Amino acid sequence: MSYKIQKAAVLGSGVMGSGIAAHLANIGIPTLLLDIAPKELTDAEIAKGFTVDSKAVKNRFTNGAMQKLLKQKPAPLSAKGNLALITPGNFEDDLDKLKDVDWIIEVIVENLEIKKGLFEKIDAIRKPGTIISSNTSGVSINAMAEGRSEDFQAHFLGTHFFNPPRYLKLLEVIPSNTTKPEVVSFMQQFGEDVLGKGVVIAKDTPNFIANRIGTYGLLVTMQEMIARNYTVSEVDSVTGPIIGRPKSATFRTLDVVGLDTFIHVAKNVYDQTTGEEQAVFEESPILKRMVENGWLGAKSGQGFFKKEGKEILQLNLSTLQYEPPKKLAAPSLEMAKQAKGPGGKLKTLIYANDRVGELLWNSFAPTLIYSAKLTGKIADDILAIDNAMKWGFGWAQGPFEMWDAIGVEKSVAKMKEEGREIPAFVTNLLNNGFTTFYSEIEGDLAYFNGTEYVKVPVNEKAIDLRRYKKKHGVIKSNSGASLIDLGDGVALLEFHSQSNAIGLDIIQMINFAIDEVEKNYKGLVIGNQGKNFCVGANLGMILMEAQDDNIFELDFVIRAFQQAMRRIKYSVKPVVAAPFQMTLGGGAEVCLPAAHIQASAETYIGLVEVGVGLIPGGGGNIGLYEKFLKGLPNGVDMDYQAIANKVFETVALAKVSTSGEEARENNFLDFADGISVNPDHLIYDAKQAALALADAGYTAPIKKAVKVVGAPGYATLLLGAQGMYDSGFISEHDLKIAKKLAYVIAGGLVPYGTEVSEDYLLNLEKEAFLSLVADQKSQMRMQHMLVKGKPLRN
């Protein structure tokens, strides 16, 4: 049987259920959202004359959840219009509608009997072949399936999303003993290709993979803190980014999760384990006291941390009073800053003979041992465990990758000295003569499966550029970018400068790439797998030249950048840009002239130069203006003033999209551009787009004049800016920047409707950029951004 999910239903409209419904809506799947019907009226409902049978009352919980989706931050919806794909309902009136859906996801209270009661009702309604799953974080999948029909059991499994579903990558798929293998295979592929998730197959054990190990790690860290008298903020100062963990580190993470939720998760393991393992999960007296006090973390306004005014205070666990935080200080921290990558930093710290080393070793050693003991019990392999921790908890490296980084032999020797029990899985590795959990086979990543190394299975759409380059090499490279042969006649231009900022090195590689592709390839993809696609031009270089009054050099750089962007636009072979995450300023200018943009669903694109006292200088103004024009139907009388107004507003307010979909709404993407839900598939999708354009007989656009709004349009654009200045909303320098921007977008003081050349508009843009870059107030803004990382309003 082949499966297809065209409609879905989510049962339970709490934060998690509504978040899953939003994620389904974001990818275009119509979703029914159901919850219980209230038994009592609110005062507001009574005032409106409603009864308990009124539809508005029965759908109170789902209607309320949908309204919250529009207000929550970070936003669960990638575009507010996606809410229209969610239909609210209730269990009394709308359960029969489940016969029309292809996937039913249960997200109700974590109570086995209540869940089983709901599944009994579903079993009587659903059509055969409908997939049913539970988003439980720890209730047994097999226990939930007991007593259900054969077809229900064959199509039932766990699908544990992590919160928030739109942003967190992990999806744990947990088969029951009766789940058909083809259902598991389908859900894994559907999870990766359609939901855009990183999928791991977990076994039906308490808390599955990520929560099992993550909870253990948090608890042993807390126990170590108490035993050795560390403070909350001292622990967080060394268990965050410096070792490849999120900024929330240990105790901020607990505050975000909610201490009541965390206690529930820990108790779930405690109730189902014995001995030493159970002892770790025993309820902490401190956590219990905090929950009794209502100190639940972020949702109650205080937990391990509390914000008073602008100051963040930490909880003193001895006095239960809040006090100023204090970071842990040790020589090893300075040494770690010089080490490369999270693995190198961790290795420096974990063996340090100081307070940092003691804390990290005594927290990590038991967590690594615990992970190895659970291999084969919570998942079939170390790959699933490592990926679960990276995708669910934001770790830069999973437990076994961390173990490799600190040295398996060295760490095991130290563990033995301390009398720690070494799991058989680790002993097998060393007895086989191996010293790492990961290796390579024929240039591909391989992992230890308990007896030998086997290749890591890879979805063909997931292209790892670092590994790909190692295996296939590069065509040419410099300090800012590399050109790579992606195969099938497509080349990839990868930025890898600091922050992927654009300088002369990247401009040089763009020109080389276009030359090479026009001679020898079908198309070019511009993409990378850094933290962000590109945060703009090299601001430090621009400021240095401006402060040296080297305007001639800046004139050269801006012309070179503009010419490189035009080469992208007029290349005889299709150029596809693949933006993701931050795509700002010059990053957006690289994308706008491309033949096609294949954006990640999480693309935050905008022309933000006004924030540093400048305007776009690489053709961004005309590029966005033309994107607006391209989105209008042929033969329709265009309101050029309305378009100029929108472009001016977008650039002057430095509007940045909050998703790929919003980028389309803001006209950085047009109707033909694509959006990739799974970021791991972005390069593959961009490559396919380049091939499709080439195979369709792509021809470069013809250079043509552009109609502008001229002098009357310039006056209109200035009107709004002047009004904001007169009202005190913008400064005098903001107004100066706005006038320069308006002049460029209007096309100067020509008559309305004049057709001007692209060269003319680019020259206006360059002159405006250079005049602003020479201005002392703009230089102050650039300096402030470089030092403080945020805009200055002077």
VOGU-3710 file (C-alpha; in Angstrom, 3 decimals, decimal comma):
1> msykiqkaav> 0,000/0,000/0,000  1,295/3,456/-0,895  0,621/6,270/1,550  -0,121/9,927/0,911  -0,934/12,612/3,472  -3,139/15,324/1,987  -5,254/16,127/5,064  -4,459/15,778/8,763  -6,142/16,103/12,139  -4,549/17,162/15,408
11> lgsgvmgsgi> -6,371/16,110/18,584  -5,546/18,498/21,423  -5,105/22,246/20,999  -2,610/23,063/23,751  0,714/24,730/22,968  2,103/21,543/21,443  -1,012/20,495/19,514  -1,649/23,932/18,048  2,067/24,220/17,216  1,955/20,945/15,266
21> aahlanigip> -1,197/22,111/13,467  0,598/25,360/12,576  3,596/23,458/11,225  1,313/21,325/9,044  -0,440/24,470/7,797  2,942/26,063/7,037  3,712/23,249/4,594  0,262/23,471/3,003  -1,573/20,548/4,648  -5,217/21,352/5,576
31> tllldiapke> -5,580/20,392/9,243  -8,512/19,760/11,537  -7,797/20,909/15,114  -10,050/19,283/17,741  -10,290/19,481/21,512  -12,801/18,769/24,298  -16,008/20,817/24,520  -16,283/22,932/27,715  -19,012/21,980/30,206  -19,422/25,454/31,717
41> ltdaeiakgf> -19,890/28,934/30,297  -17,612/31,888/30,939  -19,079/35,219/32,042  -18,410/36,634/28,582  -20,290/33,731/26,942  -23,235/34,177/29,299  -23,334/37,903/28,442  -23,552/37,017/24,741  -26,482/34,684/25,375  -24,571/31,509/24,485
51> tvdskavknr> -25,400/28,051/25,815  -23,083/25,071/26,305  -24,385/23,788/22,965  -23,394/26,931/21,046  -20,686/26,258/18,450  -18,556/29,146/19,732  -18,601/27,599/23,206  -17,924/24,051/22,038  -14,971/25,278/19,974  -13,727/27,653/22,677
61> ftngamqkll> -10,416/25,853/23,226  -9,559/25,432/19,550  -10,687/28,943/18,585  -8,610/30,336/21,460  -5,597/28,268/20,431  -5,825/29,556/16,869  -5,902/33,166/18,042  -2,851/32,511/20,202  -0,998/31,222/17,126  -1,185/34,749/15,695
71> kqkpaplsak> 0,336/36,293/18,836  2,938/33,758/20,013  6,646/34,497/19,739  8,560/32,986/18,141  5,741/32,788/15,605  4,418/29,231/15,033  2,995/30,337/11,656  5,430/31,193/8,869  2,724/33,442/7,401  -0,445/34,594/9,148
81> gnlalitpgn> -2,526/33,535/6,148  -1,643/29,906/6,885  -4,153/29,979/9,723  -6,870/29,553/7,079  -5,671/25,958/6,576  -6,594/25,065/10,179  -10,238/24,204/10,897  -11,329/24,307/14,564  -13,704/21,747/16,063  -14,464/19,638/19,118
91> feddldklkd> -14,624/15,971/20,075  -18,410/15,931/20,492  -19,383/17,296/17,073  -16,457/16,681/14,772  -14,848/13,293/15,456  -16,687/11,814/12,469  -14,641/14,138/10,223  -11,614/11,973/11,011  -12,791/9,555/8,327  -11,714/12,156/5,738
101> vdwiievive> -8,111/12,622/6,892  -4,931/10,659/6,140  -3,067/11,264/9,396  -4,464/11,635/12,920  -2,074/13,027/15,556  -3,051/12,730/19,228  -1,653/15,462/21,486  -3,863/15,268/24,589  -3,022/14,901/28,278  -0,233/12,445/29,192
111> nleikkglfe> -2,580/9,854/30,701  -2,642/6,328/29,292  -6,297/5,574/30,064  -7,577/8,874/28,651  -5,534/8,344/25,496  -6,836/4,764/25,117  -10,413/5,994/25,507  -9,931/8,486/22,671  -8,241/5,889/20,452  -11,212/3,554/20,947
121> kidairkpgt> -13,484/6,238/19,485  -11,062/6,928/16,627  -10,853/3,231/15,789  -14,596/3,172/15,101  -14,422/6,176/12,742  -11,147/6,178/10,806  -10,931/4,656/7,359  -8,572/1,671/6,910  -5,013/2,725/6,104  -5,224/6,027/7,977
131> iissntsgvs> -2,035/6,618/9,964  -2,553/7,386/13,664  0,216/8,649/15,908  0,721/9,952/19,410  2,904/12,933/20,228  3,491/11,530/23,702  6,842/12,316/25,280  6,991/9,069/27,216  3,760/7,059/27,511  4,252/3,553/26,069
141> inamaegrse> 3,300/3,268/22,416  2,583/-0,452/22,777  0,338/0,127/25,781  -1,691/2,724/23,870  -2,231/0,315/20,967  -3,586/-2,498/23,163  -7,155/-3,544/22,408  -7,359/-1,724/19,087  -8,261/-3,259/15,738  -5,595/-4,989/13,666
151> dfqahflgth> -5,583/-2,224/11,043  -5,324/0,467/13,735  -2,363/-1,291/15,351  -0,656/-1,752/11,991  -0,864/2,005/11,326  -0,185/3,315/14,831  3,125/4,735/16,050  4,647/7,552/18,072  5,641/10,826/16,402  7,284/12,948/19,086
161> ffnpprylkl> 7,795/16,534/17,911  9,939/18,911/19,933  8,660/22,310/20,965  8,329/24,654/19,124  7,511/22,338/16,188  8,244/24,941/13,509  11,796/25,570/14,690  13,134/22,446/16,408  14,444/19,902/13,969  13,959/16,626/15,838
171> levipsnttk> 11,101/14,212/15,169  11,316/10,926/17,076  9,372/8,170/15,291  8,537/5,310/17,657  7,037/2,129/16,152  4,995/-0,253/18,256  5,475/-4,043/18,049  2,618/-4,161/15,526  3,421/-1,141/13,321  3,895/-2,132/9,684
181> pevvsfmqqf> 7,514/-1,573/8,559  6,261/0,273/5,462  4,376/2,734/7,714  7,582/3,445/9,630  9,538/3,890/6,376  6,886/6,193/4,974  6,768/8,358/8,104  10,546/8,646/8,147  10,652/9,811/4,527  7,573/12,029/4,953
191> gedvlgkgvv> 9,115/13,520/8,094  12,326/14,417/6,262  11,019/15,390/2,820  7,689/17,043/3,659  7,799/18,025/7,336  11,432/19,103/6,962  12,536/17,280/10,114  15,547/15,328/11,226  13,978/11,924/11,928  15,333/9,330/14,322
201> iakdtpnfia> 13,753/5,928/14,915  13,416/5,360/18,657  12,425/2,322/20,685  9,371/2,260/22,949  11,208/3,048/26,188  10,656/5,733/28,860  11,106/9,233/27,375  12,524/7,699/24,160  15,963/9,120/23,188  16,504/12,871/23,564
211> nrigtygllv> 14,499/13,454/26,732  15,976/10,319/28,345  19,591/11,409/27,886  18,939/15,155/28,097  17,100/14,810/31,411  19,843/12,553/32,797  22,530/15,065/31,775  20,680/17,977/33,393  20,126/16,031/36,616  23,742/14,861/37,031
221> tmqemiarny> 24,926/18,422/36,347  22,578/19,702/39,027  23,727/17,046/41,479  27,366/17,923/40,768  26,602/21,613/41,309  25,073/20,932/44,730  27,774/18,459/45,794  30,649/20,837/44,956  28,941/24,119/45,810  28,811/25,775/42,385
231> tvsevdsvtg> 26,271/28,524/41,747  23,572/28,373/39,096  25,208/31,063/36,957  28,671/29,494/37,340  27,334/26,260/35,839  25,560/28,072/33,018  28,681/30,098/32,183  30,546/26,904/31,188  27,763/24,635/29,893  26,630/26,874/27,020
241> piigrpksat> 28,190/27,981/23,697  31,788/27,452/24,831  31,190/23,670/24,772  28,804/23,706/21,807  25,544/23,920/23,744  22,779/26,535/23,372  23,011/29,907/25,139  20,370/28,669/27,565  23,018/26,221/28,906  21,681/24,170/31,857
251> frtldvvgld> 19,477/26,158/34,209  18,095/28,646/31,701  17,043/25,583/29,722  15,209/24,236/32,770  13,499/27,601/33,228  12,356/27,567/29,594  11,114/23,958/29,793  9,281/24,635/33,070  10,306/22,969/36,324  6,932/21,256/36,739
261> tfihvaknvy> 7,240/19,765/33,251  10,818/18,693/33,937  9,823/16,949/37,189  7,084/15,072/35,300  9,541/13,937/32,612  12,086/12,799/35,216  9,408/10,940/37,219  8,417/9,047/34,083  11,884/7,459/33,969  12,072/7,060/37,758
271> dqttgeeqav> 8,836/5,031/37,771  10,159/2,630/35,122  13,769/2,056/36,179  15,684/0,615/39,135  18,996/0,853/40,958  21,622/3,508/40,200  19,739/4,794/37,176  16,556/5,312/39,185  18,508/7,150/41,890  19,592/9,828/39,398
281> feespilkrm> 15,953/10,476/38,427  14,725/10,681/42,039  12,829/13,901/42,707  15,153/16,726/43,748  14,132/18,383/47,055  15,175/21,760/45,621  13,082/21,339/42,469  10,136/20,168/44,572  10,426/23,216/46,843  10,650/25,580/43,872
291> vengwlgaks> 7,534/24,084/42,274  5,665/24,321/45,608  6,617/28,009/45,695  5,266/28,471/42,164  8,758/29,208/40,823  8,239/27,249/37,603  10,676/29,138/35,377  9,925/31,460/32,464  6,165/30,854/32,485  5,828/32,043/36,114
301> gqgffkkegk> 8,395/34,837/35,859  10,993/33,181/38,083  12,822/29,908/38,505  16,566/29,472/38,679  16,706/33,002/37,286  14,533/36,044/37,876  14,471/39,338/36,010  14,193/42,484/38,093  14,110/45,548/35,883  16,980/45,110/33,466
311> eilqlnlstl> 18,953/42,909/35,847  18,840/39,103/35,753  19,353/37,514/39,165  20,232/33,913/40,036  18,697/31,771/42,765  20,997/30,955/45,686  20,100/27,310/46,338  21,190/27,510/49,985  19,194/30,598/50,994  16,539/30,423/48,223
321> qyeppkklaa> 17,114/34,165/47,759  17,908/35,837/44,439  21,299/37,487/44,010  23,501/38,887/41,221  24,987/36,201/38,933  28,671/35,342/38,861  30,568/33,577/36,078  33,047/30,809/36,774  36,633/31,992/36,331  39,511/29,624/35,570
331> pslemakqak> 42,704/29,577/33,432  41,281/26,813/31,227  38,555/29,122/29,940  41,125/31,424/28,353  42,921/28,426/26,833  39,638/27,067/25,462  38,982/30,310/23,566  42,064/29,547/21,453  40,942/25,983/20,659  39,151/25,192/17,402
341> gpggklktli> 35,500/24,194/17,357  33,298/22,924/20,196  35,158/19,586/20,295  38,536/21,273/20,739  37,188/23,634/23,395  35,532/20,761/25,276  38,736/18,712/25,247  40,684/21,651/26,673  38,145/22,210/29,445  37,182/18,684/30,434
351> yandrvgell> 40,745/17,639/31,355  41,594/20,954/33,042  42,828/20,691/36,604  40,550/23,446/37,910  36,941/24,088/38,940  35,761/24,133/35,305  37,399/20,804/34,510  35,995/19,180/37,657  32,448/20,324/36,906  32,486/19,280/33,262
361> wnsfaptliy> 34,244/15,933/33,787  31,954/14,895/36,628  28,868/15,865/34,604  29,981/14,502/31,238  31,607/11,213/32,241  28,387/9,699/33,673  26,328/11,084/30,760  28,649/9,495/28,185  28,611/6,181/30,048  24,810/6,349/30,344
371> sakltgkiad> 24,474/6,973/26,586  26,661/3,963/25,812  24,679/1,739/28,208  21,448/2,702/26,426  22,770/1,952/22,930  20,608/-0,809/21,517  17,969/-0,193/24,193  16,579/3,239/23,294  17,743/3,178/19,661  19,438/0,745/17,329
381> dilaidnamk> 22,612/2,772/16,881  24,734/5,667/18,123  23,763/7,714/15,081  20,148/8,022/16,289  21,331/9,000/19,778  23,779/11,643/18,539  21,301/13,122/16,077  18,516/13,201/18,675  20,657/15,256/21,043  21,822/17,624/18,304
391> wgfgwaqgpf> 18,382/18,143/16,764  16,313/18,092/19,955  18,572/19,791/22,512  20,715/21,935/20,229  24,003/20,232/21,092  26,744/20,884/18,530  27,890/17,275/19,016  26,076/14,180/20,229  27,470/12,084/23,121  29,548/9,771/20,916
401> emwdaigvek> 30,863/12,628/18,789  31,868/14,354/22,029  33,533/11,166/23,207  35,575/11,068/20,000  36,495/14,735/20,482  37,915/14,251/23,999  39,617/10,952/23,084  37,995/7,600/23,817  41,160/5,889/25,089  42,219/8,786/27,311
411> svakmkeegr> 38,755/9,261/28,805  38,176/5,533/29,393  41,544/5,278/31,177  40,521/8,116/33,489  37,075/6,568/34,046  38,703/3,259/35,023  41,061/5,021/37,452  37,994/6,491/39,137  36,295/3,099/39,334  33,558/3,918/36,842
421> eipafvtnll> 31,954/0,977/35,038  32,760/0,956/31,311  29,829/-0,258/29,158  30,358/-3,335/26,980  29,667/-1,266/23,846  32,753/0,887/24,560  34,869/-2,102/25,548  33,950/-3,793/22,235  35,129/-0,708/20,339  38,545/-0,718/22,012
431> nngfttfyse> 38,920/-4,527/21,901  38,401/-4,379/18,132  41,405/-2,066/17,891  39,287/1,015/17,172  39,771/4,350/18,947  36,815/6,381/17,658  33,069/5,776/17,346  33,083/7,426/13,916  35,359/6,745/10,971  35,268/6,794/7,177
441> iegdlayfng> 34,632/4,199/4,482  35,577/5,274/0,942  35,346/8,928/1,989  31,875/8,531/3,492  31,078/8,879/7,174  30,801/5,570/9,050  29,861/4,664/12,623  30,642/1,770/14,979  27,653/-0,585/15,226  28,987/-2,712/18,081
451> teyvkvpvne> 31,238/-4,960/15,991  32,386/-2,960/12,938  32,109/0,335/11,070  29,166/0,753/8,700  28,360/3,672/6,421  25,924/6,273/7,708  22,748/6,013/5,596  22,107/9,331/3,874  19,034/10,781/2,182  20,278/11,675/-1,326
461> kaidlrrykk> 18,782/15,139/-0,836  21,006/15,847/2,180  24,279/17,130/0,713  26,975/17,750/3,345  29,279/20,279/1,665  32,153/19,809/4,105  32,249/16,080/3,475  31,463/16,525/-0,240  34,485/18,833/-0,702  36,710/16,428/1,214
471> khgviksnsg> 35,687/13,616/-1,112  35,484/15,454/-4,453  37,760/18,461/-4,000  37,144/22,001/-5,282  37,562/23,660/-8,665  39,055/26,827/-7,201  39,147/28,499/-3,807  40,288/31,685/-2,105  39,882/33,121/1,391  36,251/34,098/0,809
481> aslidlgdgv> 34,685/31,429/-1,396  35,115/28,125/-3,220  33,743/26,804/-6,487  32,664/23,154/-6,295  31,497/20,687/-8,935  28,141/19,396/-7,631  27,816/16,863/-10,430  25,266/16,586/-13,278  26,664/19,750/-14,853  25,981/22,084/-11,922
491> allefhsqsn> 28,613/24,030/-9,983  28,249/25,533/-6,507  29,737/28,807/-5,317  30,201/28,515/-1,548  30,900/31,570/0,625  33,119/30,885/3,642  34,517/34,245/4,732  33,967/35,382/8,320  30,162/35,642/8,761  30,103/35,054/4,976
501> aigldiiqmi> 30,545/38,822/4,603  31,166/39,964/1,023  34,558/41,440/0,195  36,760/41,586/-2,883  37,684/37,909/-2,465  34,046/36,815/-2,879  33,497/39,283/-5,735  36,543/37,791/-7,478  35,143/34,263/-7,055  31,708/35,306/-8,375
511> nfaidevekn> 33,343/36,507/-11,582  35,457/33,357/-11,874  32,399/31,173/-11,211  30,326/32,847/-13,937  33,221/32,490/-16,436  33,693/28,815/-15,570  30,000/27,950/-15,611  29,323/29,749/-18,891  32,093/27,657/-20,497  31,688/24,244/-18,883
521> ykglvignqg> 28,465/23,846/-16,860  24,688/23,864/-17,184  24,120/26,161/-14,212  25,398/27,613/-10,963  24,080/27,453/-7,404  25,170/30,102/-4,889  24,788/28,542/-1,453  26,620/27,416/1,643  26,091/25,653/4,962  27,410/28,272/7,360
531> knfcvganlg> 25,432/29,707/10,247  23,827/32,251/7,890  23,753/32,629/4,104  25,372/36,079/4,204  25,093/38,983/6,654  26,088/41,599/4,065  29,175/43,376/2,843  32,412/43,502/4,821  31,448/46,446/7,029  34,836/46,597/8,762
541> milmeaqddn> 36,608/47,040/5,432  34,109/49,717/4,309  34,510/51,678/7,559  38,308/51,466/7,467  38,442/52,841/3,911  35,899/55,548/4,769  37,823/56,664/7,868  40,998/56,837/5,745  39,009/59,036/3,331  39,774/56,483/0,609
551> ifeldfvira> 36,632/57,127/-1,404  38,382/56,169/-4,658  38,969/52,643/-3,309  35,349/52,394/-2,130  34,152/53,604/-5,537  36,127/50,748/-7,083  34,690/48,166/-4,651  31,081/49,306/-5,170  31,448/49,259/-8,956  33,028/45,804/-8,765
561> fqqamrriky> 30,167/44,549/-6,573  27,518/46,024/-8,878  29,197/44,504/-11,926  29,414/41,091/-10,238  25,681/41,259/-9,436  24,945/42,092/-13,076  27,031/39,127/-14,162  24,772/36,930/-11,998  21,703/38,525/-13,593  22,859/38,317/-17,215
571> svkpvvaapf> 24,733/35,017/-17,077  23,927/32,889/-20,124  23,630/29,925/-17,763  21,025/29,975/-14,964  22,220/31,096/-11,537  20,173/29,866/-8,544  20,618/31,499/-5,128  19,963/29,327/-2,061  19,499/31,679/0,917  18,776/30,573/4,478
581> qmtlgggaev> 18,705/32,121/7,949  20,171/35,657/7,913  20,358/36,936/4,337  20,968/40,619/4,877  22,141/43,598/2,866  24,676/42,320/0,339  23,373/38,781/0,942  19,960/39,869/-0,329  21,633/41,702/-3,227  23,291/38,438/-4,318
591> clpaahiqas> 19,879/36,745/-4,428  17,789/39,405/-6,185  19,502/39,191/-9,631  19,546/35,369/-9,695  17,474/33,537/-12,311  15,784/31,641/-9,476  15,801/31,801/-5,682  15,429/28,543/-3,764  15,007/29,778/-0,200  14,929/27,852/3,034
601> aetyiglvev> 11,627/28,029/4,907  13,590/29,827/7,623  15,021/32,676/5,545  15,282/36,107/7,120  16,032/38,364/4,165  16,152/42,140/4,022  18,027/45,188/2,770  19,118/46,559/6,155  21,820/49,066/5,184  19,973/52,050/6,702
611> gvglipgggg> 20,744/50,507/10,105  24,417/51,377/9,541  23,744/54,766/7,970  23,913/53,617/4,352  21,631/52,493/1,528  22,035/49,338/-0,584  24,997/49,797/-2,924  25,125/46,535/-4,916  21,971/46,997/-6,991  19,555/46,056/-4,218
621> niglyekflk> 17,232/49,012/-4,793  16,688/48,347/-8,487  16,705/44,591/-7,840  13,788/44,820/-5,392  11,973/47,337/-7,631  12,206/44,883/-10,537  11,015/41,990/-8,344  7,870/44,029/-7,622  7,407/44,714/-11,330  7,913/41,039/-12,193
631> glpngvdmdy> 5,120/40,052/-9,808  2,521/42,071/-11,720  0,476/40,537/-14,563  1,223/41,485/-18,173  -1,048/44,056/-19,780  -2,080/45,651/-16,482  -1,590/49,394/-16,049  1,083/49,632/-13,405  0,944/52,100/-10,548  4,660/52,836/-10,462
641> qaiankvfet> 4,223/55,197/-7,525  2,656/52,432/-5,408  5,579/50,156/-6,272  8,141/52,861/-5,491  6,380/53,499/-2,175  6,562/49,802/-1,212  10,226/49,482/-2,168  11,069/52,690/-0,295  9,182/51,507/2,798  10,831/48,048/2,704
651> valakvstsg> 14,350/49,472/2,448  13,907/52,590/4,634  12,412/50,556/7,485  14,999/47,768/6,982  12,193/45,198/6,831  13,424/41,651/7,324  11,216/38,658/6,519  10,453/36,257/9,363  10,240/33,262/7,000  10,634/32,226/3,391
661> eearennfld> 6,906/32,743/2,907  7,069/36,270/4,269  10,033/36,917/1,972  7,633/36,181/-0,877  5,042/38,526/0,624  7,751/41,224/0,803  8,622/40,552/-2,876  12,176/39,355/-2,268  10,873/36,111/-3,779  8,483/36,058/-6,713
671> fadgisvnpd> 5,783/33,517/-7,629  8,257/31,270/-9,495  10,865/31,089/-6,710  10,916/28,031/-4,445  10,945/27,332/-0,712  12,621/24,271/0,857  11,100/23,075/4,128  14,069/20,881/5,083  17,242/23,013/5,338  19,381/19,899/4,755
681> hliydakqaa> 17,803/19,581/1,294  18,315/23,206/0,233  21,443/22,684/-1,888  19,879/19,636/-3,572  16,662/21,541/-4,316  18,630/24,492/-5,699  20,636/22,132/-7,917  17,422/20,600/-9,274  16,072/24,093/-9,989  19,245/24,965/-11,940
691> laladagyta> 18,961/21,738/-13,953  15,268/22,358/-14,656  16,007/25,841/-15,975  18,885/24,559/-18,106  16,861/21,659/-19,495  14,005/24,033/-20,343  16,351/26,028/-22,596  17,163/28,912/-20,272  18,023/32,207/-21,938  19,517/35,204/-20,153
701> pikkavkvvg> 17,233/38,226/-19,626  17,500/41,055/-22,141  18,722/44,392/-20,858  15,892/46,896/-20,965  15,028/50,312/-19,647  13,029/50,730/-16,454  10,180/53,188/-15,895  10,626/55,372/-12,812  8,471/57,833/-10,892  10,960/60,710/-11,189
711> apgyatlllg> 10,572/64,141/-9,600  6,876/63,918/-8,598  7,451/60,446/-7,151  10,501/61,690/-5,262  8,382/64,423/-3,680  5,761/61,848/-2,659  8,375/59,580/-1,083  9,851/62,497/0,859  6,472/63,517/2,226  6,199/60,485/4,487
721> aqgmydsgfi> 9,805/60,722/5,648  9,461/64,430/6,430  6,289/63,707/8,391  8,112/61,113/10,515  10,923/63,592/11,149  8,510/66,389/12,094  6,780/63,987/14,513  10,070/63,059/16,160  10,051/59,418/14,995  13,332/59,708/13,049
731> sehdlkiakk> 16,470/61,779/13,488  17,897/64,400/11,161  20,423/61,860/9,881  17,635/59,321/9,281  15,942/61,952/7,148  19,154/62,548/5,216  19,439/58,812/4,465  15,748/58,691/3,476  16,237/61,558/1,006  19,172/59,785/-0,639
741> layviagglv> 17,190/56,540/-0,816  14,108/58,273/-2,234  16,221/59,956/-4,912  17,649/56,595/-6,027  14,314/54,756/-6,066  12,582/57,638/-7,864  15,293/57,638/-10,548  16,320/61,217/-9,888  14,460/64,361/-10,912  13,287/63,140/-14,338
751> pygtevsedy> 9,610/63,340/-15,435  7,232/60,652/-14,126  7,247/57,558/-16,351  10,674/58,228/-17,859  12,474/55,088/-18,996  16,015/55,015/-17,654  18,834/52,518/-18,058  20,069/50,137/-15,396  23,493/51,829/-15,629  21,912/55,170/-14,786
761> llnlekeafl> 20,128/53,771/-11,711  23,212/51,921/-10,469  25,245/55,110/-10,800  22,679/57,010/-8,706  22,880/54,253/-6,111  26,677/54,323/-6,035  26,837/58,104/-5,657  24,317/58,051/-2,812  26,201/55,220/-1,072  29,550/57,001/-1,346
771> slvadqksqm> 28,161/60,304/-0,061  26,694/58,573/2,991  29,769/56,447/3,698  31,814/59,652/3,896  29,419/61,150/6,445  30,731/61,108/10,023  27,332/60,165/11,492  27,092/57,140/9,175  30,609/56,128/10,192  29,528/56,340/13,833
781> rmqhmlvkgk> 26,642/53,974/13,019  28,983/51,519/11,293  31,406/51,630/14,243  28,563/51,039/16,714  27,269/48,024/14,743  30,749/46,486/14,575  31,408/46,989/18,296  27,947/46,551/19,840  26,199/44,387/17,238  23,120/46,613/17,154
791> plrn> 22,102/49,794/15,316  22,800/53,304/16,618  20,142/55,977/16,161  22,051/59,248/16,022
//
